Amino acid sequence: MKQSMHWALRFMIFSLVTGVLLMQPAVAQHLSDNFTLWTASSTFLNSLAAATSSPGGTFVSPTTTFTGQTGLQMSGLTEDFTLTGLQSLAAFSAPYTVTVEVTPIEGTANPFAIYLASSDLTQYLTLHANVNPVYQGFWADASNVGPLASLGEQFSPNFVPQMGTLYKIVMNVDSTGLAAVTVFGAGKHLGTLSGLQAGTGPFYLVIGQRIGLAPTGSQVADWSSVKVVP
């Protein structure tokens, strides 16, 4: 009985700390996550947008709709040098693993991107799914790879994001700040990039989209699951 109460208390504390999505009530019915507070408006998001494009980018508030079983559909970008997304209000310190399930629906640049970044943007780990013919493929970036304004390092062998395919992204950061990013598509392992020096954080998590310099067009993706496990 004492052990059961102990685990219940731990779960309660974790639930209270990690929170509930601010965007819309009862979001857990549509987007599976294990923490609470998300925001689509912050100085951090503005700073991230400025740092992730060269010249400096602009943050655009996302358009979000719920799509039943497929999750939270995000769109909103159509112009170059822009970024949109949802930021966790909780910050996470290493070691931890982030697991995201997302499906690109439409795009000309990065219909989905994932950012882990410290408040001063000196530590970071990113994943971009790029469909621009010039840069198409999956890319990961960290402080030892390139600046935030770059896509980073491309997975090798290269594989191109396919619209309508469910991707599972696993981003693991160990206690020393060393990271690895793995991509699964349609249930198959597609590639892993390791040796990424992300840092120990704490990091905010942002799920979103980015356009650098690309043909005009909408970016759309369905986010079905976001999990952070210490």
C-alpha positions in Angstrom: 0.0 0.0 0.0 2.8 2.4 0.9 4.5 1.7 -2.4 1.3 2.3 -4.3 0.8 5.6 -2.6 4.4 6.6 -3.3 4.0 6.0 -7.0 0.6 7.8 -7.0 2.2 10.8 -5.3 5.1 10.8 -7.8 2.6 10.7 -10.7 0.6 13.5 -9.2 3.6 15.7 -8.7 4.8 15.1 -12.2 1.4 15.8 -13.6 1.1 19.1 -11.7 4.6 20.2 -12.7 4.2 19.4 -16.4 0.7 20.7 -16.9 -2.0 21.1 -19.5 -2.0 22.7 -23.0 -3.1 26.3 -22.9 -4.2 26.3 -26.5 -7.6 24.6 -26.1 -9.4 22.7 -23.3 -9.4 18.9 -23.3 -6.4 18.8 -25.6 -5.3 15.4 -24.2 -8.2 13.9 -26.3 -6.5 15.1 -29.5 -2.8 15.5 -28.9 -1.1 13.0 -26.6 1.5 14.6 -24.3 2.8 14.0 -20.8 3.2 17.6 -19.6 1.1 20.7 -19.4 1.7 24.2 -20.3 2.3 25.1 -23.9 2.3 28.7 -25.3 2.2 30.2 -28.7 3.4 33.7 -27.6 6.7 34.4 -25.7 9.9 36.4 -25.9 11.7 33.1 -26.2 9.8 32.2 -29.4 10.6 35.6 -30.9 14.3 35.2 -30.0 14.3 31.6 -31.5 12.7 32.9 -34.7 15.3 35.6 -35.0 18.1 33.1 -34.5 16.9 30.4 -36.8 17.1 32.4 -40.0 19.7 34.5 -41.7 18.8 37.3 -42.0 16.9 37.2 -38.7 13.5 35.6 -38.9 10.1 36.5 -37.6 7.8 34.5 -35.3 4.2 33.9 -36.7 1.5 32.7 -34.4 0.5 29.1 -35.5 -2.9 28.1 -36.8 -4.0 25.0 -34.9 -7.0 22.7 -35.4 -7.8 19.3 -33.9 -8.2 16.5 -36.4 -9.7 13.7 -34.3 -7.5 10.7 -34.2 -4.6 12.2 -36.1 -3.9 14.9 -33.5 -3.1 18.6 -33.6 -2.8 20.1 -37.1 -0.5 23.1 -37.3 0.0 25.5 -40.1 0.5 29.3 -40.5 3.7 29.8 -42.5 3.8 31.0 -46.1 6.7 33.5 -46.3 10.5 33.2 -46.2 12.4 33.7 -42.9 9.6 32.8 -40.6 9.0 30.3 -37.8 5.9 29.1 -36.0 5.3 26.7 -33.2 4.2 25.8 -29.6 6.7 26.2 -26.8 6.7 24.2 -23.5 6.6 26.4 -20.5 8.4 23.8 -18.6 12.1 23.5 -19.1 14.0 20.1 -19.1 17.5 19.3 -18.0 19.6 16.4 -19.2 19.4 13.5 -19.2 16.1 12.9 -21.0 14.5 11.6 -24.1 12.0 13.4 -26.3 9.8 11.3 -28.5 7.5 12.9 -31.1 5.1 11.4 -33.7 4.2 13.8 -36.5 2.9 13.5 -40.1 3.8 16.1 -42.8 0.7 17.0 -44.9 1.8 19.9 -47.1 4.9 22.0 -47.5 7.6 23.7 -49.6 10.2 24.1 -46.8 10.1 22.5 -43.3 6.5 21.3 -42.7 7.7 20.2 -39.3 10.7 21.1 -37.1 11.6 20.3 -33.5 13.7 22.6 -31.3 15.3 22.0 -27.9 17.0 25.2 -26.8 18.2 27.0 -23.7 16.8 30.3 -22.8 19.9 32.1 -24.1 20.0 29.9 -27.2 23.6 28.9 -26.6 22.7 25.2 -26.2 20.4 23.5 -28.6 19.4 20.4 -30.5 17.1 20.6 -33.6 15.5 18.4 -36.2 14.2 19.6 -39.5 12.2 17.8 -42.2 12.9 19.7 -45.4 11.0 19.2 -48.6 12.6 22.0 -50.6 14.3 20.3 -53.6 17.5 22.2 -52.8 17.8 21.0 -49.2 15.4 18.1 -49.1 16.0 15.5 -46.4 16.2 15.3 -42.6 18.7 17.4 -40.8 19.9 17.7 -37.1 21.8 20.6 -35.6 23.6 21.2 -32.3 26.2 23.7 -31.1 29.1 21.6 -32.3 27.5 21.2 -35.8 26.4 24.7 -36.9 24.6 27.9 -35.8 20.9 27.8 -35.2 20.3 29.6 -38.5 21.7 26.5 -40.3 19.9 23.2 -41.0 22.9 21.4 -39.5 24.0 17.9 -40.6 22.0 15.8 -43.0 21.3 12.2 -42.3 23.3 9.8 -44.4 22.2 8.1 -46.5 19.7 10.9 -47.2 16.0 10.2 -47.0 13.3 12.6 -48.1 10.2 13.4 -46.1 7.1 11.9 -47.6 3.7 13.6 -47.3 1.2 11.6 -45.4 3.8 9.4 -43.7 3.9 9.1 -39.9 7.4 9.8 -38.5 8.6 9.0 -35.1 11.5 11.2 -33.9 13.6 10.2 -30.8 15.9 12.8 -29.4 18.1 11.5 -26.6 20.4 13.8 -24.5 22.6 12.1 -21.9 23.8 13.5 -18.6 26.9 15.0 -20.2 24.9 16.8 -22.9 25.8 14.4 -25.7 22.8 13.8 -27.9 21.6 11.5 -30.7 18.6 11.9 -33.0 16.8 8.9 -34.6 14.1 9.0 -37.2 11.6 6.2 -37.9 9.2 6.4 -40.9 6.2 4.1 -41.4 7.5 1.9 -38.6 11.0 1.5 -40.1 14.3 2.8 -38.8 15.5 5.4 -41.3 18.6 6.8 -39.7 20.5 8.0 -36.6 22.8 11.0 -36.1 25.0 10.8 -32.9 27.8 12.8 -31.4 25.7 16.0 -31.2 26.8 18.2 -28.4 23.5 19.7 -27.3 24.5 20.7 -23.7 22.7 19.9 -20.5 20.1 22.7 -20.6 17.7 23.4 -19.2 15.9 23.4 -22.5 12.5 24.5 -23.8 10.8 22.2 -26.3 9.3 23.8 -29.4 7.2 21.8 -32.0 6.7 23.8 -35.1 7.6 24.8 -38.7 10.2 26.9 -40.4 10.8 28.6 -43.8 14.2 29.8 -44.6 14.5 30.6 -48.3 12.1 28.4 -50.3 9.2 28.5 -52.8 6.1 30.1 -51.4 3.4 27.7 -50.1 1.7 26.5 -47.0 3.4 24.2 -44.4 1.0 21.8 -42.7 1.7 18.9 -40.3 -0.3 16.7 -37.9 1.3 16.3 -34.4 -0.1 13.2 -32.7 2.2 12.6 -29.8 4.9 14.5 -27.8 6.6 12.8 -24.8 9.5 13.8 -22.5 10.9 11.1 -20.3 13.7 11.8 -17.8 
